[in-house]
Amino acid sequence: MATPSGARGTARPATTNPHPATGKVPLVLSGATVVLPTGTVKNGRVIVDGSRIIGTAPENAHVIDVTNHWLVPGFVDLHNHGGGGASFSGPAEDVQKAIRVHRDHGTTTLVASTVTDDMDFLVGQAGLLSELAEQGDIAGIHFEGPFISPCRKGAHSEALLRYPDPAEVRKLIDAARGQARMVTLATELPGGLDSVRLLTEHGVIAAVGHTDATYEQTVEAIDAGATVATHLFNAMPQIGHRAPGPITALLEDERVTVELINDGTHLHPAALRLAFHHAAVHRVAFITDAMDAAGIGDGRYLLGPLEVEVSEGVARLVEGGSIAGSTLTLDRAFKRAVTIDRLPVEDVVAAISANPARLLGMADRIGSLEPGKDADLVLLDHHFDLKGVMRRGEWVVDPQLG
């Protein structure tokens, strides 16, 4: 629990009574500026016992001085295709590699996103990813495609696109064995609204994206149960004063959470501010939409069956030049939001942790630094550069502070 800390400096040595499950002594991170749901606490502390945050420090707790740092909840990414040269459409070892890369950058909870492919392949990949979700490595599966518009396909293979037939959508839900979290659809296509209703009935998020829908069609989709805008502004018609399009409908409806890719390429800062103003802080979720190159650098990569060239950190299809996901990690999105976009730190924490956790139905476990929740946290220095990452009480990136 974050409370004003007492005297700080030398770490108090551990004595007895380690946590019975982990064999580890409770830990107090003391002196940081801690961001809580109720506000920001200066000279605060977070107490970790085993895998959880607790409210009161035991006598034997080990104290680490983290003065001049920020402590924020672990990041939650709803939309991520891979990183470290590996893809969530690859074999299990590739999936684990991509997970590790994003954990190193503060993402303690991640939904693995697939891209448009053959249905048999997607069904098989759903089985693989569901196993990893069942063992807690990922928070579920997001199917981005193949049920999207050829007019707004972006970096998806047009030859593999198909209408959102509810029977086909059901195949993916069943293959995911209860681990499907979200499906992105062009809801204006034949079967789109029925598929939204099907997803809603099964507790899966229906997301409007890669769509050529009108304003009116988007309103219909929201009324049918769609609750997320996949990477708002991108891969959809832009706002017109006579044809307001899907962006306007998605921004104005309180039932919708809007995804934003804050990498400086996908969105102009003014568009980011527009989304925060009209959707308000509680309806914004920062995502990476990361592809294989995240955490590595420039070069040639594959996104599904399509070849991608990454130059100066921007991923584009070799054929056609469409933006092909991002090379973003959420620590970079956090720092940019605070230092360039000048958003309040509390708003950024909401967008990068609390809001996506709530959308996933996991707010009782993650998304904020409160007693009883998983000890998922990120330590940032005063420049908002990442210095430490803890997931379920274990250091992923050890700050080595004492």
C-alpha positions in Angstrom: 0.0 0.0 0.0 1.3 3.5 -0.8 1.5 5.7 2.3 3.9 8.5 3.3 7.1 6.7 4.3 9.1 7.2 7.4 12.8 7.7 7.6 14.7 6.4 4.6 18.2 5.7 3.6 19.9 2.5 4.7 17.8 -0.6 3.9 16.7 -2.4 7.1 18.0 -6.0 7.1 15.6 -8.8 6.8 15.1 -11.0 9.9 12.7 -13.9 10.0 9.4 -15.2 8.7 9.7 -15.2 4.9 6.5 -15.5 2.9 5.4 -19.2 3.2 4.7 -19.7 -0.5 7.7 -17.9 -2.0 10.3 -18.1 0.8 10.9 -14.4 0.3 11.0 -11.7 2.9 8.4 -8.9 2.5 9.7 -5.8 0.6 9.0 -2.1 1.2 9.8 0.3 -1.7 10.0 3.6 0.1 10.3 7.3 -0.7 8.9 7.3 -4.3 6.2 9.4 -5.8 3.4 6.8 -6.0 0.5 7.1 -8.3 -2.7 5.7 -6.8 -6.4 5.7 -7.9 -7.0 8.4 -5.4 -4.2 10.6 -6.4 -0.4 10.9 -6.2 1.5 10.4 -3.0 4.9 12.0 -2.6 7.4 10.2 -0.3 5.2 7.2 -0.4 5.8 3.5 -0.2 4.5 0.2 -1.7 4.7 -3.0 0.4 5.1 -6.4 -1.3 4.6 -9.7 0.4 5.0 -12.7 -1.9 3.1 -12.0 -5.1 0.8 -9.3 -3.7 0.7 -5.8 -2.4 -0.2 -5.5 1.2 -1.3 -2.6 3.5 1.0 -2.9 6.5 4.7 -3.6 6.6 5.7 -6.6 8.7 8.5 -6.2 11.2 10.9 -8.3 9.1 10.4 -6.3 5.9 13.3 -5.4 3.8 13.3 -1.6 2.9 14.6 -0.3 -0.4 15.0 3.5 -0.8 13.6 4.6 -4.2 13.6 8.3 -3.5 13.5 10.5 -6.6 11.6 7.8 -8.6 8.0 7.2 -9.6 6.2 4.0 -8.8 3.3 3.2 -11.1 1.2 0.1 -11.8 2.5 -2.4 -14.3 1.4 -1.6 -17.9 -1.5 -3.5 -19.5 -1.4 -3.9 -23.3 -4.7 -4.8 -25.1 -3.2 -5.0 -28.6 0.2 -6.4 -29.3 1.5 -8.6 -32.2 5.0 -9.3 -31.0 8.5 -8.0 -30.4 12.1 -9.0 -30.1 12.0 -10.4 -33.6 9.2 -12.8 -32.7 5.5 -12.8 -33.3 2.4 -14.0 -31.5 1.5 -15.8 -34.8 4.6 -17.9 -34.4 5.5 -21.1 -32.4 5.5 -21.2 -28.6 9.2 -20.2 -28.3 8.6 -17.1 -30.4 5.6 -16.2 -28.3 7.6 -16.5 -25.1 10.4 -14.3 -26.6 8.0 -11.6 -27.5 6.4 -11.7 -24.0 9.8 -11.3 -22.4 10.7 -8.3 -24.5 7.6 -6.4 -23.5 7.9 -7.4 -19.9 11.3 -5.8 -19.9 9.6 -2.6 -21.0 7.0 -2.6 -18.2 4.1 -4.5 -19.7 3.2 -6.9 -17.0 -0.1 -7.9 -18.6 -0.5 -8.5 -22.3 -3.1 -9.7 -24.7 -1.6 -11.5 -27.6 -2.9 -10.3 -31.0 -3.0 -12.3 -34.2 -3.2 -10.9 -37.7 -5.3 -12.0 -40.7 -4.4 -15.4 -41.9 -6.0 -18.6 -43.1 -8.8 -19.7 -40.8 -7.3 -23.1 -40.1 -4.0 -21.4 -39.1 -5.9 -19.0 -36.8 -7.8 -21.9 -35.2 -4.5 -23.7 -34.5 -2.8 -20.6 -33.2 -5.7 -20.0 -30.9 -5.1 -23.4 -29.3 -1.4 -22.6 -28.8 -2.1 -19.2 -27.3 -4.9 -20.4 -25.1 -2.4 -22.8 -23.4 -0.2 -19.8 -22.5 -3.2 -17.9 -21.3 -4.2 -20.8 -19.1 -0.8 -20.8 -17.4 -0.9 -17.1 -16.9 1.8 -16.0 -19.4 -0.7 -13.8 -21.4 -4.1 -12.4 -20.5 -5.9 -13.8 -23.5 -6.2 -13.5 -27.3 -7.1 -10.7 -29.6 -8.1 -11.6 -33.1 -7.5 -8.7 -35.4 -8.8 -9.9 -38.7 -9.7 -11.7 -40.9 -13.2 -10.1 -40.5 -12.2 -6.6 -41.7 -12.8 -4.3 -44.6 -10.7 -4.6 -47.8 -11.1 -0.8 -48.1 -9.3 -0.3 -44.8 -7.1 -3.4 -44.6 -3.9 -1.7 -43.6 -1.2 -4.3 -43.2 -3.5 -7.3 -43.6 -3.5 -9.6 -46.6 -6.6 -8.8 -48.7 -6.6 -12.3 -50.2 -7.3 -13.8 -46.7 -10.1 -11.4 -45.6 -13.6 -12.7 -45.2 -17.0 -11.5 -44.0 -17.7 -11.8 -40.3 -20.0 -14.8 -40.6 -21.0 -15.6 -37.0 -20.3 -19.3 -37.6 -16.7 -18.5 -38.5 -16.4 -16.1 -35.6 -17.6 -18.9 -33.3 -14.9 -21.2 -34.6 -12.3 -18.8 -33.2 -14.1 -18.4 -29.9 -14.3 -22.2 -29.5 -10.7 -22.7 -30.5 -9.6 -20.2 -27.8 -11.2 -22.3 -25.0 -12.4 -19.3 -23.0 -9.3 -17.2 -23.6 -10.6 -15.0 -26.4 -10.7 -11.5 -25.1 -11.3 -9.4 -28.2 -12.2 -9.6 -31.9 -11.7 -6.7 -34.3 -14.4 -6.5 -37.0 -15.6 -4.2 -39.7 -19.1 -4.4 -38.4 -20.7 -2.9 -41.5 -19.9 -6.1 -43.5 -22.5 -8.9 -43.9 -22.8 -10.7 -40.6 -21.1 -8.0 -38.7 -23.9 -7.0 -36.3 -24.8 -10.6 -35.6 -21.2 -11.3 -34.9 -21.0 -8.4 -32.4 -24.0 -9.9 -30.6 -22.5 -13.3 -30.6 -19.2 -12.0 -29.1 -21.1 -10.0 -26.5 -23.1 -13.1 -25.5 -19.9 -15.0 -25.0 -18.2 -12.3 -23.0 -15.7 -11.4 -25.7 -15.0 -7.7 -26.5 -16.3 -6.7 -30.0 -14.0 -4.0 -31.3 -14.8 -1.7 -34.3 -11.7 -1.4 -36.5 -10.3 -1.7 -40.0 -13.7 -0.4 -41.0 -15.3 1.7 -43.7 -18.5 2.2 -41.7 -20.6 5.3 -41.6 -21.5 7.2 -38.5 -24.9 5.5 -38.5 -23.5 2.0 -39.0 -21.1 2.5 -36.2 -23.9 3.6 -33.8 -25.7 0.4 -34.8 -22.6 -1.6 -33.9 -22.3 0.1 -30.5 -25.9 -0.5 -29.8 -25.4 -4.2 -30.7 -22.6 -4.5 -28.1 -19.3 -3.2 -29.5 -17.3 -1.5 -26.8 -13.8 -0.8 -28.2 -12.4 1.3 -31.0 -9.3 -0.5 -32.5 -6.5 2.0 -32.8 -8.8 5.0 -33.2 -8.2 7.3 -36.2 -6.2 4.6 -38.0 -7.7 2.3 -40.7 -11.1 4.0 -40.7 -12.7 7.0 -42.5 -11.7 10.4 -41.1 -14.1 12.9 -39.7 -16.1 14.9 -42.2 -18.5 17.7 -41.4 -21.3 16.1 -43.4 -20.2 12.5 -43.0 -18.9 12.3 -39.4 -17.9 8.7 -39.8 -17.0 6.1 -37.2 -14.5 8.2 -35.2 -17.2 10.6 -34.1 -19.6 7.8 -33.1 -16.8 6.0 -31.1 -15.6 9.2 -29.4 -19.1 10.4 -28.3 -20.4 7.2 -26.8 -19.7 6.5 -23.1 -19.8 2.8 -23.7 -16.7 2.8 -25.9 -13.1 2.6 -24.9 -10.7 4.0 -27.6 -7.3 2.5 -28.3 -4.5 5.0 -29.1 -1.0 4.3 -30.4 1.1 7.0 -28.9 4.3 6.6 -31.0 4.4 9.9 -32.8 3.7 8.2 -36.1 0.2 6.9 -35.9 -1.3 10.1 -34.2 -0.6 13.8 -34.3 -0.5 15.2 -30.8 -3.6 17.2 -31.5 -5.5 14.0 -32.4 -4.3 12.5 -29.1 -5.6 15.6 -27.2 -8.9 15.4 -29.1 -9.4 11.8 -28.0 -8.6 12.6 -24.4 -10.9 15.6 -24.5 -14.0 13.9 -26.1 -13.6 10.4 -24.7 -12.4 11.6 -21.3 -9.6 10.0 -19.4 -11.6 6.9 -18.3 -12.3 5.8 -21.9 -8.7 5.9 -23.3 -6.4 2.9 -23.5 -2.8 3.2 -24.8 -1.7 0.2 -26.8 1.4 -0.7 -28.8 0.0 -2.5 -31.8 3.6 -3.7 -31.8 5.1 -6.1 -34.4 8.2 -8.2 -34.4 10.6 -5.2 -34.6 9.6 -3.8 -31.2 12.6 -3.8 -28.9 15.1 -4.5 -31.8 15.3 -1.9 -34.5 15.3 -1.3 -38.3 15.3 -4.1 -40.9 13.0 -6.5 -42.8 10.3 -8.5 -41.0 7.1 -10.4 -41.6 3.7 -9.4 -40.3 1.6 -12.5 -41.0 2.3 -13.3 -44.6 3.3 -9.7 -45.5 6.9 -8.3 -45.7 7.5 -5.2 -43.6 10.4 -2.7 -43.8 11.3 -0.9 -40.6 13.2 2.4 -41.1 13.9 4.9 -38.3 11.5 3.0 -36.1 8.5 3.2 -38.5 7.1 -0.1 -39.9 5.6 0.0 -43.4 4.6 -2.7 -45.9 7.3 -3.3 -48.5 4.5 -3.5 -51.1 2.2 -0.4 -50.9 3.8 1.4 -48.0 1.0 1.2 -45.5 1.9 1.6 -41.8 2.3 -2.0 -40.5 1.8 -1.8 -36.8 4.4 -0.2 -34.6 7.8 -0.8 -33.0 6.4 0.8 -29.8 6.9 -0.4 -26.2 4.6 1.0 -23.5 7.4 2.6 -21.5 8.1 4.8 -24.5 4.4 5.6 -24.9 4.3 6.6 -21.2 7.3 8.9 -21.4 6.1 10.5 -24.6 2.6 11.1 -23.1 4.1 12.9 -20.1 7.1 14.8 -21.6 5.9 15.6 -25.2 2.1 15.5 -25.0 2.2 17.1 -21.5 -0.5 14.8 -20.1 -0.8 14.5 -16.3 0.9 11.5 -15.0 -2.3 10.3 -13.4 -4.1 10.4 -16.7 -1.3 8.4 -18.4 -1.4 5.8 -15.6 -5.2 5.5 -16.2 -4.7 5.0 -19.9 -1.9 2.5 -19.7 -2.9 0.5 -16.7 -6.2 1.1 -15.0 -8.5 1.4 -18.0 -7.3 -1.6 -19.9 -7.4 -3.7 -16.7 -11.0 -2.7 -16.2 -11.9 -3.5 -19.8 -10.4 -7.0 -19.4 -12.4 -7.6 -16.3 -9.1 -7.8 -14.3 -9.3 -4.6 -12.2 -9.6 -6.7 -9.0 -6.1 -8.0 -9.6 -4.1 -5.5 -11.7 -4.1 -1.9 -12.9 -3.5 -0.1 -9.7 -1.2 -0.2 -6.6 -3.6 -1.3 -3.9 -3.5 -3.9 -1.1 -4.6 -7.3 -2.3 -3.7 -6.8 -5.9 -0.8 -8.5 -7.8 2.5 -6.8 -7.1 2.9 -5.6 -10.7 4.7 -2.3 -10.8 7.1 -0.1 -12.8 9.8 2.1 -11.3 10.7 5.2 -13.4 13.3 7.8 -12.7 12.6 11.5 -12.6 13.0 11.7 -16.4 10.4 8.9 -16.8 12.9 6.4 -18.0 12.3 2.8 -16.9 14.5 1.6 -14.1 12.7 -1.5 -12.7 9.8 -3.8 -13.4 8.1 -6.2 -11.0 5.6 -8.8 -12.0 3.7 -10.7 -9.3 6.3 -9.9 -6.7 9.3 -10.9 -8.9 11.7 -8.4 -10.4 11.7 -8.7 -14.2 14.0 -5.7 -14.4 15.9 -5.4 -11.1 16.7 -1.8 -10.3 19.5 -3.0 -7.9 19.0 -0.2 -5.5 19.7 -2.0 -2.3 
